[in-house]
Amino acid sequence: MKTFKKILIANRGEIAVRIIKAAHEMGIQTVAVYSQADKEGLHVHYATESRCIGHESLAETYLNVDKIMEAAKATGADAIHPGYGFLAENPNLVAACEANQIAFIGPSTQAIKLMGNKIEARNFVEKLGIPMTKGVTGSPSELMELARQIELPILVKAAAGGGGKGMRIVRNWDELHQTIESTSREALAYFGDAEVYVEKYVENPRHIEIQILGDKHGNIIHLYERECSIQRRYQKIIEESPSPTLTPEIREKMGKAAVDIAKAIGYYSAGTIEFLVDAQLNFYFLEMNTRIQVEHPVTEMVTGVDIVAEQIRVAAGNSLSYAQNQITQKGHAIEARIYAEDPANDFRPAPGHIHYYKSPMGNHIRIDSGIAGATEIKSFFDPMISKLIVWGENRAQATTGIISALEDYVILGIQTNISFMLQLLRQKAFINNEISTKYCDVHAKEIVQESELERLKIPMEAIAAAHISKLLFPVTKSKGVWGEIGFWRMLMEFKLHFNDATKIFQVKDKQTSEFTLLSEGNFHFCQVLDADENYTRLVINEKEFELYSSENSVGSFDFWVQGHQLTITDLNHLPTHDFYESSHESAGGSHIKSPMPGKVIKLLAQKGQTVKKGETLVIVEAMKMENNILAPRDGIIDEIFVKAGDMVDGSKVLLNLEETDS
């Protein structure tokens, strides 16, 4: 078998780690590239060698073809794997590889160009007789007229888009101009191409995609389908294989259609043909992604095919390791994408420092992650932390397994979507497969509320007992005042603040690993069964709890229990420094700040302008998403302190909004 000696991975995070592992299993050396922001990244440590290609700017680093090629030549790499995102579907990287006689682990330039532009792809596939939704193309001004040929609702999409980016639905013609403008701007920022097009929006569809593999000898196979209908902001968050929606007949038809498209292109490497499926199981071609997909692990779990290894073999000139009749689906796999985001706040990115990290372990559990412990989640990268994949004999078993694994997935210090995902997977609609791509958009608030109700059911005395036990029976030297002076009082009293309330707990009858808590006239008997610095297993009021904890700031502690993160403040904890708070109110006005670190991409307000409550004042880009900063009330823009292109964080004042005379 032909092989490579050394592969450079032109990517970061979990997909870079995934590719490195596959290469090492094949006996191939690897090169990781990294920006200064990623110098402690897991992919840097896993690779055979690594090379820094710049500071923090994506344009300077992971999107810079010249820097990638310089690193490949300097390290003697004979192949480059682009992963997904960044340069994965950029023909300029393929051309640079060809010019430098370095193998590109991916498809041909022709395939990338043809299927990378969604307009050209639609025209090509339409000639093959494969059904698709009605669409129109043209300049932004032309689309304003042409779009009216299609019945509302319509979808405005980036021609070079992918991964859920550059897509906006229009239900009112008054929204069309602004939607085309913002989609075009986002398309230029993320794909380097501002072209957009418009197509008919299918209400409540299923999103089902077919994984294909091809080699340079004309062999094309499919690895069956994945269903990716659970999405937020057009971004997939739950994927599963096989689809619980398709009949065997439709499954075979979609598989054949995908192979026909790939054969017509002369495709080789891994690729994915994406379809929309309506309530009558009619399917429509959506797009083709000419790269490895984020959700490829669910296909690997049910077929047993290592898709990344096949990519590498094919790129080296080998034939596929499998024929179509050797591919079967065994059992069921579900993948949950773990994001640093706030589901209660429209899934706003929530970068920051992870103080404690523990991933679940067990049979049929797979974690694809770019981190392995406490670290910082940066604001200028995608907010995905990892992917959790669980396999079961059937869908019900896989669902039970992933719920259990999510409950045991501990990330403390930042907000994540884990609790949301748990509640989502418990929904009857998911269990009964009564979902669509709009399910999260319609039911997100309801799911968030249900999750919050579940969190409030956790007895606060259990959290208090776990926290106090750390001070009563320290497994490491305490950082608090009690650890310094010891519990010398006859009656120990703790004042803890959580759930917007402060409660006082008194400790009585302290013995070895046992004590009684008194709060609001109620006694709670506690027994610590097991503990370490970040873990406590205890019985309180005859009920057992497992809790994980970490200190996130002076006197503030995060706890993880039953799939929920809770924060308490120990008001007995003596701070080591002064701190001040400000409401940021000025006489008759207020400072408007960005709620997250990011980059200002557009100012929509001018000094002296009168604005109404809810108007968008600034657009801040964070973690590849545009976030609108709205006016909190009516007012007049008094001062503007930023300009487009500025990097901002939570302490940076964007502008000052003065009250209007009333």
Secondary structure, 3 states (H helix, E strand, C coil): CCCCCEEEECCCHHHHHHHHHHHHHCCCEEEEEECHHHCCCHHHHHCCEEEECCCCCCCCCCCCHHHHHHHHHHHCCCEEECCCCCCCCCHHHHHHHHHCCCEECCCCHHHHHHHHCHHHHHHHHHCCCCCECCEECCCHHHHHHHHHHCCCCEEEEEEEEECCEEEEEECCHHHHHHHHHHHHHHHHHHHCCCCEEEEECCCCCEEEEEEEEECCCCCEEEEEEEEEEEEECCEEEEEEECCCCCCHHHHHHHHHHHHHHHHHHCCCEEEEEEEEECCCCCEEEEEEECCCCCCHHHHHHHHCCCHHHHHHHHHCCCCCCCCHHHCCCCCEEEEEEEECEEHHHCCEECCEEECEEECCCCCCEEEEECCCCCEEECCCCCCEEEEEEEEECCHHHHHHHHHHHHHCCEEECCCCCHHHHHHHHCCHHHHCCCCCCCHHHHHHHHHHHHHHHHHHCCCHHHHHHHHHHHHHCCCCCCCCHHHHHCCCCCCEEEEEEECCEEEEEEEEEEECCEEEEEECCEEEEEEEEEEECCEEEEEECCEEEEEEEEEEECCEEEEEECCEEEEEEECCCCCCCCCCCCCCEECCEEEEECCCCEEEEEECCCCCCEECCCCEEEEEEECCEEEEEECCCCEEEEEECCCCCCEECCCCEEEEEECCCC
